[in-house]
Amino acid sequence: MTPYRVNARDTVVADVLALIQDSFAYMDGVVDPPSSVHQMTLDNLRDTAGKAELWAIGRPPQCCAILTPNSGTLYIGKLATAAGMRGQGLGRGMIRHAQIRATALGLTSLTLETRIELCANHAAFAAMGFVESARSCHKGFDRHTSITFTRPVPRDTVALKETTR
């Protein structure tokens, strides 16, 4: 399936919000502090879609991500795949799409964050070529709560074509 950009005014924004909330629900009681998804509203997701790039796969959306250029990297936020669609390559497809967008924007890497407690996410991102690049603490915490993962974006067309298949 091909990713499509979701405009701030699209009715599908509500479906994307539901997908994110459903996909992140398993983190309740697992991550500390609680996920920021609890503060997401339809209005602020629409605002985000107007400022960054909100992408989805499927109708209704089965996978989504928010892509935001930031200091030479393309930050991938709120990457979510519907529970019944996991393991079918949608997340990998969204990462490939992020790579294409980063190339188009002249950015040299992809970056994403996951919580320290989510070891399965760490393994999944490592399998997609991401490496740990930093650890950070949420405000008010004296321990690491997040891990940043980074992956370089190939600059040559041959490498880009090979990774987007």
Secondary structure as GFF3:
##gff-version 3
##sequence-region A 1 165
A	DSSP	beta_strand	4	6	.	.	.	ID=ss1
A	DSSP	alpha_helix	12	24	.	.	.	ID=ss2
A	DSSP	three_ten_helix	25	27	.	.	.	ID=ss3
A	DSSP	three_ten_helix	36	39	.	.	.	ID=ss4
A	DSSP	alpha_helix	42	51	.	.	.	ID=ss5
A	DSSP	beta_strand	53	57	.	.	.	ID=ss6
A	DSSP	beta_strand	63	70	.	.	.	ID=ss7
A	DSSP	beta_strand	73	81	.	.	.	ID=ss8
A	DSSP	three_ten_helix	83	85	.	.	.	ID=ss9
A	DSSP	alpha_helix	90	104	.	.	.	ID=ss10
A	DSSP	beta_strand	109	115	.	.	.	ID=ss11
A	DSSP	alpha_helix	119	127	.	.	.	ID=ss12
A	DSSP	beta_strand	131	136	.	.	.	ID=ss13
A	DSSP	beta_strand	146	152	.	.	.	ID=ss14
A	DSSP	alpha_helix	157	163	.	.	.	ID=ss15
###
